[in-house]
Each structure stands twice: as C-alpha cells, then as structure tokens.
Amino acid sequence: MALEAVGTVDEPRAARLLMHPLRRRIVELAKEPAGASGMARVLGVPRQKVNYHLSQLARAGVLRHVGKVQRRGLFEQLYQASARMYVLSPRVLGPLAAEVGQMGDAYSASYLMALTSQLQSELRRAQSEARKQGKRLATLSVNTEFRFESAEQQRNFAEGLMKAITELVGRHTAPARSGRGRPYRLVIGSYPIPPERTSRGRKRSAEDERSNQRPARARLPSRPGRRSRTRSGSWTGGSTRWRAKPSSAPR
C-alpha cells in the first residue's frame, strides 16, 4: 500500500500517542509492512509490549492493518504507517489554536504564524475532499531565499511585491465575491532566517550550512554585494506538474 508523503495528525488522541518515544519509533519502523516480533527484536522490548502499542496506534489511524503472515504455525498481523512524515494540525489545540481574525497587527510575526495555521487547516480539508473525489489537488508553492542590505531596500521590495500581486490578481482572476469559479487563497510571507546552533553551541547560519554541503564550483555568480538563492516553485494540477523558478509562469 502506497504511503502518503505527509500525513496530518488532527485528532488529540493520535497526538497524545505520538508523544511517547517508543510509539514514534514503532511508526518509523512501520514505513514498510511489519509485525510485532520483528519490531520487538529491533527495539529490544517484549513482543507483547509492541503488540499493545501497535493496536493503540492502529485505532488512532496512525497505522493501518495491511495483512498477516504465518510464522511457526501462528499468524502475525502486519501494520504499516499511514504516511512517511507527519505534521500536527492546529485542530489538536481546539479553542487554543491561533486564529487570524484575533490578530490585530497584520505585520507581526504572530499574524504570520496564525496565517500559516489557517493555511495548514484549510489545505488539510481541501486535500481530504480531493481524495474523496479521486482528484489531485491543484496547489502552487514558491520558496526562495535572499538578503536585504538596508531598510530602504526592504521597504522598496515590499511595495513592489504588493503592487505586482495586486496587478496579477486583478488581471488573471475573478473577484472573490463573484461566485464564479473555484475559490483560492494566496498566502505570502517573509521572515528572517534564524541561525542554527551546532553541537558546540556556536550559531550557524543557513548560508554556512550550504557552504559545507555544496562544492565551491557549484556556486553561481551574483550581483556585487548581494547573495541570493532560489528554490524551484511547483504547480500541480490534474495529471500535469509544472516546475520552474518563481519568476517563470506555467506553460
């Protein structure tokens, strides 16, 4: 059975179960169909204990029963994870989940975090509906990194971006309240990339990390005084998939 790339944990029961380190390890081992006896040998714990955790995870929908195998005259049940990776849904927090409507400052980090929470919730529901209809969800994502050398440069960038988005929306979409076509939400956010801490406690930036992983000859020349790197964006829809730099347009 094919695994989802990313599964969403949106039930409090499943979230509580995954807080246990042994259960997380069991789910990791279950990326391929596996039974309690094999997991018990790898984990070094009694098979009965693994069986208990398997049943709990299966009831919560984190694992799926995918068959059985006969060993020494007995049948052992096989389980597989529902996805390769997981994210926690804001739904787990119930009334404590962040709400965009309760954020006053649209330029604050709190507003951006609440917006990503809304994005995750809506995307999960849209994905679920598309799966029920046997359709592929059409999405667009862009991820790019750059640097600002001054506050003026940052301000000019924000003004230019807002102008470009306003023109694109007006030219290529129908008004949101028109009722025509399928509604979409466009979310754009920008934030400073935080430095990562090494095992010795020294702060390491994302640029340092890339420098250690990428040969010098692979670096592309950039304009003097500015360093930037852009990851590919992606557009999926139906049976087609478009991949290009964010500055390109789907063909």
BELCORFEN-V502414 format. One record per pair of residues at least 24 apart in sequence whose C-alpha atoms are under 6 Angstrom apart, sorted by the first residue. I is the first residue (numbers start at 1). GAP is how many residues later the second one is. D is the distance in Angstrom with one decimal. If there is no record, write none. Layout:
# BELCORFEN-V502414
i & gap & d
I & GAP & D
I & GAP & D
This chain:
# BELCORFEN-V502414
i & gap & d
3 & 79 & 5.8
3 & 80 & 4.8
4 & 79 & 4.4
5 & 78 & 5.7
5 & 79 & 5.4
6 & 77 & 5.7
6 & 79 & 4.8
6 & 80 & 5.3
7 & 76 & 5.2
7 & 79 & 4.6
8 & 78 & 5.5
8 & 79 & 5.0
8 & 80 & 5.9
9 & 79 & 4.9
9 & 80 & 5.7
10 & 79 & 4.8
10 & 81 & 5.6
10 & 82 & 5.4
11 & 81 & 5.7
12 & 80 & 5.1
14 & 46 & 5.3
27 & 54 & 5.8
30 & 50 & 4.7
30 & 51 & 5.2
31 & 49 & 5.8
31 & 50 & 5.3
32 & 48 & 5.8
33 & 45 & 5.8
33 & 46 & 5.3
33 & 47 & 4.7
34 & 44 & 5.1
34 & 45 & 5.5
35 & 42 & 5.9
35 & 43 & 4.6
136 & 102 & 5.5
138 & 98 & 5.0
138 & 99 & 4.2
139 & 96 & 5.8
139 & 97 & 5.6
140 & 94 & 5.8
140 & 95 & 4.6
141 & 92 & 5.4
141 & 93 & 5.5
142 & 91 & 4.2
143 & 88 & 5.7
144 & 86 & 4.4
144 & 87 & 5.4
145 & 84 & 5.3
145 & 85 & 5.8
146 & 82 & 4.3
